Amino acid sequence: MTIVGPGVIDGGGSAFPGILVQPGAGNFTLRDAEVKGWADGIQVAGAVVSLKLIDNWIHNNTDAGLQVDATPSGVITINGNLFKANGGDGVVYSGSGLLKTEYNSWGDLGGPNVGAGDGANGASVDFTPWTFSELYMDVDPPAYALTRSVPETTSFDVALRIDAAKLYGLTFQITYDPAMLTLNTTTFTAPWAGGPAFRCPRRQASSSIAAT
């Protein structure tokens, strides 16, 4: 079975798993989906053959983001996912050996088991190395305020900032209400525009915006 997004699988607080992969299933793939609002976001209820979870956002489930109850076989690919703000650990594994979950993000720059990290038992889950990226916007120079009042027809600068680690690339989309704002100019500096790869934890791009 293959599920390919983009799309949202929202349980709205359900007591059931968002996706239940039954024992004996083969070739299950979930890609580019958002899974939230369930007990376990994804539960693999027994031994399966081939399991691929790629580039998903699994968050705000009351228990585990991913629960794997037995040892899978075949091709196992769990990469590029963001496990964040789940009630239990991001990944829980009850099979034998180590479940490879390298190159996933856990909601904290320091990995799954520090700060806001979503949690994973290092004795059963191989989560190293992990990735991290958080995008946010602020006025430039920064004010770090939730709101800012701007008179009509006044231009102001906005900076797009990122905290990141161990990324090969990043895509993002910025949206705004054209009835309220006009984009004047956009300035991209390295690494956004052909610059060197990420070497420090914070980068920035900036735009000039006018209130209309």
C-alpha positions as CSV (number, residue, x, y, z in Angstrom):
1,M,0.0,0.0,0.0
2,T,1.3,3.5,-0.9
3,I,0.0,6.8,0.4
4,V,1.6,9.9,-1.2
5,G,0.7,13.4,-0.2
6,P,0.6,16.3,0.2
7,G,-2.3,15.8,2.5
8,V,-3.4,15.8,6.1
9,I,-4.5,12.8,8.1
10,D,-6.2,14.4,11.1
11,G,-7.8,12.3,13.8
12,G,-9.2,15.2,15.8
13,G,-8.4,13.5,19.1
14,S,-9.2,9.9,18.1
15,A,-8.3,7.1,20.4
16,F,-7.2,5.0,17.4
17,P,-3.9,5.1,15.4
18,G,-4.0,7.3,12.4
19,I,-2.5,4.6,10.2
20,L,-2.6,0.9,11.3
21,V,-0.3,-1.4,9.4
22,Q,-1.4,-5.0,10.0
23,P,1.0,-7.9,10.7
24,G,2.1,-9.5,7.4
25,A,1.6,-6.4,5.3
26,G,4.2,-5.7,2.6
27,N,5.6,-2.7,0.8
28,F,3.9,0.0,2.9
29,T,4.9,3.5,1.9
30,L,3.9,6.9,3.4
31,R,5.4,10.0,1.8
32,D,4.8,13.7,2.1
33,A,1.9,13.5,4.6
34,E,0.9,15.2,7.8
35,V,-0.4,12.9,10.5
36,K,-1.8,14.4,13.7
37,G,-4.6,14.1,16.3
38,W,-4.5,10.4,16.8
39,A,-3.3,8.0,19.6
40,D,-0.3,6.7,17.8
41,G,0.2,8.5,14.5
42,I,1.3,5.3,12.8
43,Q,1.2,1.9,14.4
44,V,2.9,-1.1,12.8
45,A,1.2,-3.9,14.7
46,G,3.4,-6.8,13.8
47,A,6.1,-8.1,11.5
48,V,5.9,-6.5,8.0
49,V,8.0,-6.7,4.9
50,S,9.3,-3.4,3.6
51,L,8.4,-0.2,5.4
52,K,9.1,3.3,4.0
53,L,8.2,6.5,5.8
54,I,9.7,9.5,3.9
55,D,9.3,13.2,4.4
56,N,6.3,13.2,6.7
57,W,5.2,15.5,9.5
58,I,4.0,13.4,12.4
59,H,2.9,15.6,15.3
60,N,0.5,16.2,18.2
61,N,-0.6,12.6,18.6
62,T,-1.4,11.6,22.2
63,D,1.0,8.6,22.2
64,A,3.9,7.7,19.9
65,G,4.4,9.3,16.6
66,L,5.5,5.9,15.2
67,Q,4.9,2.7,17.1
68,V,6.6,-0.4,15.6
69,D,5.6,-3.6,17.6
70,A,7.8,-6.2,15.9
71,T,10.9,-6.6,13.7
72,P,10.3,-5.6,10.1
73,S,12.3,-7.1,7.2
74,G,13.1,-6.2,3.7
75,V,13.7,-2.5,2.8
76,I,13.3,-0.3,5.8
77,T,13.5,3.5,5.1
78,I,12.5,6.0,7.7
79,N,14.1,9.3,6.6
80,G,13.3,12.9,6.3
81,N,10.4,12.9,8.8
82,L,9.6,15.5,11.5
83,F,8.5,14.0,14.8
84,K,7.3,16.8,17.0
85,A,5.0,17.4,20.0
86,N,3.7,13.9,20.3
87,G,2.5,12.8,23.8
88,G,4.8,9.8,23.8
89,D,8.1,9.3,22.1
90,G,8.5,10.2,18.5
91,V,9.4,6.6,17.7
92,V,8.8,3.5,19.9
93,Y,10.3,0.1,18.8
94,S,9.6,-3.2,20.4
95,G,11.3,-5.5,17.9
96,S,14.8,-7.0,18.0
97,G,18.0,-5.2,17.1
98,L,18.0,-1.5,16.2
99,L,15.4,0.3,14.1
100,K,17.2,2.7,11.8
101,T,15.7,6.2,11.9
102,E,18.6,8.2,10.7
103,Y,18.2,11.7,9.1
104,N,14.9,12.5,10.8
105,S,14.1,15.7,12.7
106,W,12.9,15.5,16.3
107,G,11.8,19.1,17.1
108,D,15.1,20.1,18.8
109,L,18.5,21.0,17.5
110,G,20.0,18.6,20.0
111,G,18.1,15.6,18.8
112,P,15.3,13.5,20.2
113,N,16.3,13.3,23.9
114,V,17.1,16.9,24.9
115,G,15.0,20.0,25.2
116,A,11.9,19.8,23.1
117,G,13.0,16.6,21.4
118,D,10.3,14.2,20.7
119,G,12.0,11.2,22.3
120,A,13.5,7.9,21.1
121,N,15.1,5.1,23.1
122,G,18.7,4.9,22.0
123,A,18.9,1.2,23.0
124,S,16.4,0.2,20.3
125,V,16.3,3.2,17.9
126,D,19.3,4.3,15.8
127,F,18.5,8.0,15.4
128,T,22.1,9.3,14.8
129,P,22.7,11.4,12.7
130,W,19.5,13.6,12.9
131,T,18.5,16.7,11.1
132,F,16.9,19.9,12.2
133,S,15.3,22.9,10.6
134,E,13.0,25.6,12.0
135,L,11.9,28.6,9.8
136,Y,10.5,31.7,11.3
137,M,10.1,35.4,10.3
138,D,10.8,38.6,12.2
139,V,11.0,42.3,11.4
140,D,14.5,43.5,10.5
141,P,16.2,44.6,12.8
142,P,14.7,41.9,15.0
143,A,12.0,42.8,17.6
144,Y,11.1,39.2,18.6
145,A,7.5,40.3,19.1
146,L,4.3,38.4,18.3
147,T,2.7,41.4,16.7
148,R,3.8,44.8,15.3
149,S,1.6,47.7,14.3
150,V,2.5,49.3,10.9
151,P,0.8,52.4,9.5
152,E,-0.7,52.1,6.0
153,T,1.7,52.8,3.1
154,T,4.7,52.3,5.4
155,S,7.4,50.0,4.3
156,F,9.2,47.7,6.7
157,D,11.8,44.9,6.4
158,V,11.2,41.3,7.3
159,A,13.8,38.7,7.8
160,L,13.3,35.0,7.1
161,R,15.5,33.1,9.6
162,I,16.4,29.4,9.9
163,D,18.0,27.3,12.6
164,A,19.3,24.2,10.9
165,A,21.7,21.3,11.1
166,K,22.8,18.5,8.8
167,L,20.6,19.5,5.8
168,Y,21.5,19.0,2.2
169,G,18.7,21.3,1.0
170,L,15.5,23.1,2.1
171,T,12.3,24.3,0.4
172,F,9.8,26.7,1.8
173,Q,6.8,28.8,0.8
174,I,5.9,32.3,2.1
175,T,2.3,33.4,1.8
176,Y,0.7,36.7,2.7
177,D,-2.6,38.6,2.1
178,P,-2.0,40.8,-1.0
179,A,-5.0,42.9,0.0
180,M,-3.1,43.9,3.1
181,L,0.6,43.8,2.0
182,T,2.7,44.5,-1.0
183,L,6.0,42.8,-1.6
184,N,8.5,45.4,-2.7
185,T,11.8,43.6,-3.0
186,T,13.5,40.4,-1.9
187,T,17.2,39.9,-1.1
188,F,18.8,36.5,-0.8
189,T,22.3,36.0,0.5
190,A,24.3,32.9,1.0
191,P,23.4,30.1,1.4
192,W,20.0,30.9,-0.2
193,A,21.5,32.1,-3.5
194,G,24.3,29.8,-4.6
195,G,26.3,30.3,-1.5
196,P,28.2,27.7,0.5
197,A,26.5,24.8,2.3
198,F,25.1,25.3,5.8
199,R,28.0,25.6,8.2
200,C,26.5,27.6,11.1
201,P,23.1,27.1,12.8
202,R,21.5,30.3,11.6
203,R,21.0,31.9,8.2
204,Q,18.8,34.8,7.0
205,A,17.0,36.2,3.9
206,S,15.3,39.5,4.0
207,S,12.4,41.3,2.2
208,S,11.0,44.8,2.1
209,I,7.2,44.8,2.5
210,A,4.7,47.7,2.5
211,A,1.4,47.9,4.3
212,T,-1.4,48.8,1.9
